[in-house]
Amino acid sequence: MSGWRKRWSATRRALVRTAAVAVIAALAATGFVAAPAPAASAAPSLPGWLSTRGSTIVTSAGTPYTIKAVAWFGMETSNCAPHGLWSISLDEGMRAIAGMGFNAIRLPFSNECLAAGSTNSINGSANPALVSLSPLKLMDAVIARAKAYGLSVILDRHRPDSAAQSELWYTARYSEKRWIDDWKKLAARYKTESAVIGVDLHNEPHGPACWNCGDPARDWRAAATRAGNAVLSVNPKLLIVVEGVERQNDGSSTWWGGGLRDAGSAPVTLSVKNRVVYSPHDYPASVHQQSWFTAGNYPANLEAIWDANWGYLVRKNIAPVLLGEFGTKLETASDKAWLKTLVSYLAKTKTSYAYWSFNPNSGDTGGLLTDDWRTLQKAKLAALRPILTPVSVPAPTPTTSPKPTTSPKPTTTPKPTTSPKPTTTPKPTTSAKPTTSPKPTASTSPRPTSAPKPSSGTTTKLSATWVPQSSWGEGYVAELKLTAGAAVKTWTVSFEAPGTTAVTSAWGMSCRMSGTTVTCAGSDWAATLTPGQSIRVGLQATATRAPSSPKLAVSAS
């Protein structure tokens, strides 16, 4: 949930192979799903290419289709990989998502990660085939495994860079041309892969972003039209997912990306018909205290607000809506009332949706799993039951990653067509000064820790460097980069971590706590090192604050 504050136990191979079964068994034990059936010989079916008819999304046969997606974030952060692959395998995650009843994944990414040569924070024991992949090839693998479990994919350009969400679709570092060129590259890469059903052009336009105001520096409707046409010039079969804005033309304000009040009279009209799906975001009071949460008739007032901001598009048969983000920790009475009302609204309007998030480390909402990445959030799944039916998920046949349909060099930027003008970065005008409006505190999803100077510890045999990865209100993830100066048979690294209450998982090492001291010893694939070898091991911890640059005590023999 960019724009708001959002939020790794190397297991032995035998545990990795059985963990997915444990997830489904947990579902069965709670009544959410029947016990797993024997493995099927074929992968579950996917809808294929989709289009729109009035306010309905339909298959190629004209059958109405409801997208039921969940976000698995991480490829938009400095890790450039879906989070949790430090604890679980990619297949475990996909099987859990499919078992919950979802039929699609919303996959956030950043332009910065698309151009990166490597990822980090992937557990080599759980995901040996993924560790050495570039982010783009990892995206291939994610799509392939999603497809194997009957899950379609919506690609979500969540951020330009991996540090923070941007108000507009471009920044000083990432131009509109870069944005469009990257979208065309992805459209070409997956042109023959019908599991990729849509593209979410930009996550949560807000601040100065406007709808149909005529200022090319701020007009999100115009920018979405340019980008949408550029994508369709490469693959005319994709759904173009267009979010709203924060500030609407009548002076009202709502959630970042949530305002589509003006889309009915000023729609996004593309060169290929029946491709646009509008996608607002909506959250409860625990994320930000909007004015309607304190109204005397709350939560009965919510339907009228949703109708005015985006629901009318469905009710009047104007265009389909995909509620692109909604989520909650489900801890307060207000949040519970909001979710119950929203689920009922989605059910009776047959609106598509993408829940935020599968990940447990979304700071303001949590996810559908607890911090171990395996235990189900039963109350949340129960609340979603009116629109989400759990299913039995057989183990699929292994598949290969989708192959690019254009140049085999995926980092080559395709030449732009003449349609997406202007391709240079619009220059903001003085009118772009934001007006005052209710606005949440700016934060990210999850915000990677700012880059403190790395701490290190050294012996004659082994050096260790602390590499922070991400942190949120209830925990953090960090890695240790180890380099051997000689053969290492055993090793330990200790550090002080005030505020840390437990190490919930680790990979390449086992960790224990004594007071505020964390001591980790090499294990599994990282137990020994050869002279000159460098490896990265890591941990996930429950904590009120993350160590910034702890002094490392290193021992090796």
ABEGO torsion letter per residue (X at the ends): XBGBBBXXXBBBAAAAAAAAAAAAAAAAAAGABBBBBBBBABBBBBAEBBBBBEABBBBAAGBBBBBBBBBBBGAABAAGBBBGAAABBAAAAAAAAAAAGBABBBBBBBAAAAABABBBGBBAAABAAAAABBAAAAAAAAAAAAAAAGBBBBBBBABABAABBBABABBAABBAAAAAAAAAAAAAAAAABAABABBBABBGBBEABBBGAGBAAABAAAAAAAAAAAAAAABAABBBBBBBBABBAAGBBBBBGABAAAAAABBBBBABBGABBBBBBBBBAAABBBAAAABAAOAAAAAAAAAAAAAAAAAAGABBBBBABBBBAGABAAAAAAAAAAAAAAAAAGBBBBBOBABAABAAAEBABBAAGABBBAAAAAAAAAABBBBBBBBBBBBBBBBBABBABAABBBBBBAABOBABBBBBBAAABBBBBBBBBBBBOBBBBBBBBBBBBBBAABBBBBBBABBBAAEBBBBBBBBBABBBABBBBBBBBBGBABBABBBGBBBBBBEABBBBBBBEAAABBBBGBBBBBBBBBBBABBBABBBBBBBBX
